[in-house]
């Protein structure tokens, strides 16, 4: 959630914490890229006023 809500507050120790849970650097990088992509797409959609598909509103 930190990468989404407060990305400027991400620090190296956040990565070390994930490594301590057993995540590899590749897994952490993959997750950061997916999270960043979804944040980007959501911001574009919000900025353009895109409405949710009806089935997504349920």
C-alpha positions in Angstrom: 0.0 0.0 0.0 2.9 2.4 0.7 3.9 2.4 -3.0 0.4 3.4 -3.9 -0.5 5.8 -1.2 2.9 7.4 -0.4 5.4 6.5 -3.0 7.8 9.3 -2.1 8.2 7.7 1.3 9.5 4.4 0.0 13.0 3.8 1.3 15.7 1.1 0.9 14.6 -0.5 4.2 11.2 -1.2 2.7 12.9 -3.5 0.1 15.0 -5.1 2.9 11.8 -5.8 4.8 10.4 -7.6 1.8 13.6 -9.6 1.3 13.4 -10.6 5.0 10.0 -12.2 4.2 11.7 -14.2 1.4 10.9 -12.1 -1.6 13.7 -12.0 -4.2 14.9 -8.8 -5.8 13.3 -9.9 -9.0 9.9 -10.6 -7.3 10.1 -7.2 -5.6 10.9 -5.5 -8.9 8.0 -7.3 -10.7 5.6 -6.3 -7.9 6.7 -2.7 -8.0 6.2 -2.6 -11.8 2.7 -4.2 -11.7 1.7 -1.9 -8.8 3.0 1.2 -10.6 1.3 0.2 -13.9 -2.1 -0.2 -12.2 -1.6 3.2 -10.4 -0.8 4.8 -13.7 -3.8 3.3 -15.5 -6.1 4.2 -12.7 -4.8 7.8 -12.7 -5.3 8.1 -16.5 -8.9 6.7 -16.2 -9.7 9.0 -13.3 -8.2 12.0 -15.2 -10.2 11.3 -18.3 -13.4 10.6 -16.3 -13.7 7.0 -17.5 -16.7 5.3 -15.9 -16.5 1.7 -14.6 -18.1 -1.0 -16.6 -21.5 -1.9 -15.2 -20.4 -5.3 -14.0 -17.4 -3.7 -12.1 -19.8 -1.5 -10.0 -21.2 -4.6 -8.2 
